[in-house]
Amino acid sequence: MASKFSEVNWIGVIIGAMIGLVAVIALTLIVNVGYGVVLGFQLRGAPPQDVLYAALRSLPFAILGLIWTLVGTTVGGRIAGKRSERVSQLAGLFAGILMAIGLAIVAAEISVWALATVVIAIAGGWFGGFLAGRREDNSFDEVYA
């Protein structure tokens, strides 16, 4: 089996990975800031930092972070896959690996949730490439007898 690395649009992979990382970080920040504002209104002032920190490190926020990671990396993988038409899954996989490395650098910790984030990022990138490759091909290159 020949490798098809030369058919991958590497600029598209880098652009897709960067857009996916920005999407993951933006979605996570929106949720965290929104929760802080709601908590601030409930307490009629700035919430105590230890309460806010404990809430953001809780299980629901960790699961929501994994969901946002899946959404963002799927978007990034789809962008990378659209730019590499015939090898869209491979391009999405490479974009997912780049996004996983970026998220591991941003997280800067070793934990079960960081490992889950890396795995979800790689899977989301591949899935985005898979979705990009599912476009209908209306060209008839081969004639079947």
N, C-alpha and C positions, 0 to 999 in steps of 0.2 A: 504494500500500500504506500503510495507516494504521498509525501507531506505537501500540503497546499498552502504553506506559509507565505509564498510569494504572491498569492492571490488576495491576501488580506490587505485591506486598506488601513495601514497603521496609523495614519493621521486621523481617520475616522474612529479607530479604536481609542486613541488618546482623547479625542473630542467627546466621544460617548462616555468614557470613564470620568472625565472632568464634569460633564453635565450631570451624570448620575451621582457623583459625590456631592455636588452643590444641591441637588434635589434632596438627597438624604439628610444633609445637614440643615437645609432650610425647613424641611418638614418637621424635623425634630425640634428645632428652635421655635417654630411657631407653636407647637404643642406645649413646650416647656414655658414659654413666655405667657401663653394664654392661661395655663394653670396658675402661674404666679400672680397674674392680674386678678383672676377669680378669687384666689386665696386671699389676696390683699384686700379686695372688696369685702369679703366675708369677715375678715378680722379688723376692718376699718383702719387700715394702715399697712405698713410694710410687714410682711410675715417674717417671723424669726428665721434666720438662716438655717438653723439646725432642723427645723420642721420642714422647710422647703427642700433642703438637701435630702432628708430622709424620705420624703414623698417621691422625689425624682429618682431615687435609687430603689424604689419598691418594685415588686413584681409586675403590676400592670404597666408601668412605664417601660420596663425592660421588654415586655412582650410587644408593646406598641412600637418601641424602637426597632425590634426585629421586623415588624410589619412594614414600617416606613423604609427600612433597609431593603426589603424585598421589592417594594414599589419603585424606589429610586434606582436600584440597580437593574431592574427590568427595563426601565426607561433608558438608562445608559446603554444596556446591551442591545436594545432595539435600535437605537441610533447608530451604534457601531455596526450592527448587522445589516442595516439598510445601505450602508456605504460599501459593504462587501457583499455583493449580490449572491455569488455562487457558494461562498463559504461563510454564510451569515452566522451559523452556530459557532464556528471557530472564532470569528471576530467577537461575538458576544461573550464567549468564554474568556478570551484574553481581556476584554473590557472588564468582566467580572473579577478577574484576578487582579487587575490594576486597582479597581475600586476596593477590593478586599485589603490590599496593601495600604491604600490610602486611609481606609477606616481603621485599620490596626494602628497606624501611626497617630491618627486623631485620638483614638481611645487611650493609647499609651498605658495599657494595663493587660495583665494576663489573668483571665478568669474564664469561667464557663460561658458567660454571656459574650465575651469578646471572641471566643472560638465559634460560638453559634453565629455571631455577626459575620465572621469571615466565611463560614460555610454558606450562609444565606446570601451573601454578596456574590459569591462565585456561582451559586445556583441561579440567582436572579439574573446575572449577566448572561448565562447560557440560555435561560428561558426567554430573555428579551431577544437574543439572536435567533432562537427557534421561532418566535413570533414574527420576526422580520422575514424569515425564510418561507413562511407559509403563504406569502402573496400568491395570487393566482397567476400562473404563467400562461398567457394567451398566445405565445409564439409557438408555432409548430415547426420545430427544427427537424424532426424526424418524421418520415412517412412510414406508417406501419402497413404491411401488406396483408 
